[in-house]
């Protein structure tokens, strides 16, 4: 019995030494909080549902894209993908939770690359609404700036007092519109748009505990 105990422990320890190492990388995502056109009413969408990240990250087409980008096989990362909601958000205040995407793989490079690529693909899939709002607001601001420039040029010419007064009123309206639209644009970029909060960096994890294997 004593000899069997010693031999078993030695064999278990030897097995643990020969076990392959694995690496894990985790990226943290901010999904963004969409608002109505007025900018003061929160909207519920796919990007506010943490389950969206899990569904996208595990989709076969997404896994294939990430593996191709990382010069790996889908089988190298498929079984090591996991997502998790970061605790700390307050649901009653409508706070969108943070979500992590983790990838475990045999190679450090593959784990880190795959986690970052999956994060980028998830952000791309959930950013359509915010991207369109950003484009719309940017276009409105550009148009307002052009009109403001034309009015300022006209005010330098020999117009009557009445015409100048009309243009000055129009100028004030355009400047107010530009200011409010700029604030909405900032909100769309910093609050509504999903983003990668922290990128992934692979770390070594023990594939098999030497002590437990020996026991």
Buried (B, 14 or more C-beta within 10 A) or exposed (E): EEEEEEEEEEEBBEEBEEBEEBBBBBBBBBBBBBBEEEBEEBEEBBBBBBEBBBBBBBBEEBBEBBBEBBEBEBEBBBEBBBBBBBEEEEEEEEEBBBBBBBBBBBBBBBBBBBBBBBBBBBBEBBBEBBBEBBEBBBEBBEBBEEBBEEBEEBEEEEEEEEEBEEBEEBBEEBBEBBEEBBEBBEBBBEBBBBBBBEBBBBEEEEEBEBEEBBE
